């Protein structure tokens, strides 16, 4: 499934709810489905800068694609990172670097987050792209 197909799936899922309280609940549910991150990856190096909450992001590069795993100590943030993982994980560095993550605006996520959470969201996206850039540069 392409990045855009995954984004369309998320947009459809969120469009089932008109009320933002229901959408927040969906985010919380998505976050609770996220597999816990192994303690060995909860390091300073994997901690995302610019997030109000603590968010750890780990990336593995295997067979030409990047797989992300993450965890957060805040339920909404855990839901947000799980959405990002759902969209970009399992894709090549180029696909991730060239992706327009339009689903964030389409589901109204940015406008319904506090400024600090919104900055955190941008930091998560930036970190995922940095991993993609690093793997691409290594010629991995």
Kinemage of the C-alpha trace (Angstrom):
@kinemage 1
@onewidth
@group {chain A} dominant
@subgroup {mainchain}
@vectorlist {calphas} color= white
{ca unk a 1} P 0.000 0.000 0.000
{ca unk a 2} L 1.392 3.427 -0.932
{ca unk a 3} L 1.820 6.311 1.492
{ca unk a 4} L -1.082 8.145 -0.167
{ca unk a 5} L -3.350 5.087 0.066
{ca unk a 6} L -2.563 4.864 3.781
{ca unk a 7} L -3.312 8.576 4.181
{ca unk a 8} L -6.661 8.177 2.401
{ca unk a 9} L -7.503 5.294 4.747
{ca unk a 10} L -6.821 7.492 7.799
{ca unk a 11} L -8.816 10.410 6.340
{ca unk a 12} L -11.770 8.049 5.787
{ca unk a 13} L -11.450 6.663 9.320
{ca unk a 14} L -11.443 10.145 10.862
{ca unk a 15} L -14.275 11.406 8.645
{ca unk a 16} L -16.579 8.916 10.385
{ca unk a 17} L -16.498 11.302 13.374
{ca unk a 18} L -17.742 14.893 13.356
{ca unk a 19} L -17.000 15.596 16.987
{ca unk a 20} L -13.401 16.216 17.985
{ca unk a 21} L -13.897 14.423 21.307
{ca unk a 22} L -14.583 11.265 19.268
{ca unk a 23} L -11.518 11.930 17.117
{ca unk a 24} L -9.372 12.339 20.245
{ca unk a 25} L -10.749 9.014 21.462
{ca unk a 26} L -9.775 7.436 18.135
{ca unk a 27} L -6.244 8.837 18.583
{ca unk a 28} L -6.084 7.412 22.109
{ca unk a 29} L -7.293 4.023 20.832
{ca unk a 30} L -4.678 4.042 18.053
{ca unk a 31} L -1.985 4.893 20.578
{ca unk a 32} L -3.027 2.056 22.862
{ca unk a 33} L -2.618 -0.372 19.923
{ca unk a 34} L 1.001 0.707 19.455
{ca unk a 35} L 3.362 -2.070 20.537
{ca unk a 36} L 5.517 -1.019 23.490
{ca unk a 37} L 9.016 0.090 22.559
{ca unk a 38} L 11.771 -2.145 23.885
{ca unk a 39} L 13.547 -0.482 26.840
{ca unk a 40} L 16.888 -0.621 24.980
{ca unk a 41} L 15.537 1.977 22.516
{ca unk a 42} L 14.329 4.417 25.172
{ca unk a 43} L 17.553 6.379 25.035
{ca unk a 44} L 18.410 10.073 24.938
{ca unk a 45} L 19.467 9.599 21.313
{ca unk a 46} L 15.962 8.353 20.347
{ca unk a 47} L 14.138 11.069 22.283
{ca unk a 48} L 12.517 13.613 19.956
{ca unk a 49} L 13.490 17.212 20.625
{ca unk a 50} L 10.710 19.796 20.641
{ca unk a 51} L 7.994 17.597 22.117
{ca unk a 52} L 6.288 18.596 25.333
{ca unk a 53} L 5.852 14.910 26.146
{ca unk a 54} L 8.558 12.320 25.983
{ca unk a 55} L 8.558 10.558 22.613
{ca unk a 56} L 11.083 7.936 21.608
{ca unk a 57} L 11.441 7.048 17.936
{ca unk a 58} L 13.532 4.161 16.654
{ca unk a 59} L 14.112 3.239 13.014
{ca unk a 60} L 15.390 0.034 11.424
{ca unk a 61} L 16.435 -0.244 7.799
{ca unk a 62} L 15.947 -3.673 6.279
{ca unk a 63} L 15.452 -4.872 2.717
{ca unk a 64} L 15.230 -1.353 1.326
{ca unk a 65} L 12.551 -0.007 3.676
{ca unk a 66} L 12.481 1.805 6.991
{ca unk a 67} L 10.393 0.483 9.857
{ca unk a 68} L 9.648 2.824 12.711
{ca unk a 69} L 8.776 2.022 16.288
{ca unk a 70} L 7.921 4.564 18.930
{ca unk a 71} L 6.474 5.222 22.322
{ca unk a 72} L 5.292 8.224 24.288
{ca unk a 73} L 4.313 8.868 27.869
{ca unk a 74} L 1.226 10.852 26.725
{ca unk a 75} L -1.806 9.032 25.282
{ca unk a 76} L -2.743 11.594 22.596
{ca unk a 77} L 0.887 11.925 21.474
{ca unk a 78} L 1.166 8.139 21.333
{ca unk a 79} L -1.846 8.186 18.996
{ca unk a 80} L -0.260 10.858 16.808
{ca unk a 81} L 3.033 8.980 16.451
{ca unk a 82} L 1.107 5.776 15.729
{ca unk a 83} L -0.654 7.564 12.826
{ca unk a 84} L 2.683 8.727 11.437
{ca unk a 85} L 4.135 5.228 11.750
{ca unk a 86} L 1.073 3.762 10.034
{ca unk a 87} L 1.633 6.095 7.072
{ca unk a 88} L 5.420 6.051 6.550
{ca unk a 89} L 6.704 2.826 8.075
{ca unk a 90} L 7.575 0.125 5.566
{ca unk a 91} L 8.578 2.557 2.820
{ca unk a 92} L 11.870 3.461 1.167
{ca unk a 93} L 13.861 6.525 2.227
{ca unk a 94} L 12.943 8.251 -1.065
{ca unk a 95} L 9.224 7.575 -0.626
{ca unk a 96} L 9.360 9.034 2.887
{ca unk a 97} L 11.397 12.067 1.826
{ca unk a 98} L 9.085 12.792 -1.123
{ca unk a 99} L 5.828 12.220 0.746
{ca unk a 100} L 3.387 15.057 1.209
{ca unk a 101} L 1.769 14.182 4.534
{ca unk a 102} L -1.492 15.922 3.654
{ca unk a 103} L -3.608 13.754 5.970
{ca unk a 104} L -2.507 15.892 8.938
{ca unk a 105} L -4.353 18.918 7.528
{ca unk a 106} L -7.221 16.909 6.001
{ca unk a 107} L -8.245 15.412 9.346
{ca unk a 108} L -7.789 18.790 11.061
{ca unk a 109} L -5.144 17.459 13.404
{ca unk a 110} L -2.864 20.491 13.507
{ca unk a 111} L -5.669 22.962 14.196
{ca unk a 112} L -7.019 20.852 17.080
{ca unk a 113} L -3.717 20.464 18.885
{ca unk a 114} L -2.209 22.871 21.368
{ca unk a 115} L 0.709 24.891 19.939
{ca unk a 116} L 3.206 22.753 21.873
{ca unk a 117} L 1.649 19.489 20.615
{ca unk a 118} L 1.571 20.915 17.093
{ca unk a 119} L 5.302 21.686 17.373
{ca unk a 120} L 5.824 18.156 18.660
{ca unk a 121} L 3.996 16.754 15.631
{ca unk a 122} L 6.291 18.723 13.315
{ca unk a 123} L 9.317 17.463 15.273
{ca unk a 124} L 8.141 13.854 14.848
{ca unk a 125} L 7.729 14.286 11.087
{ca unk a 126} L 11.114 16.023 10.888
{ca unk a 127} L 12.809 13.205 12.818
{ca unk a 128} L 11.283 10.545 10.557
{ca unk a 129} L 12.558 12.434 7.516
{ca unk a 130} L 16.004 12.754 9.146
{ca unk a 131} L 16.149 8.978 9.563
{ca unk a 132} L 15.151 8.572 5.896
{ca unk a 133} L 17.843 11.041 4.845
{ca unk a 134} L 20.484 9.290 6.967
{ca unk a 135} L 19.637 5.841 5.557
{ca unk a 136} L 19.618 7.242 2.019
{ca unk a 137} L 22.990 8.958 2.544
{ca unk a 138} L 24.516 5.729 3.834
{ca unk a 139} L 23.400 4.143 0.603
{ca unk a 140} L 21.862 1.479 2.774
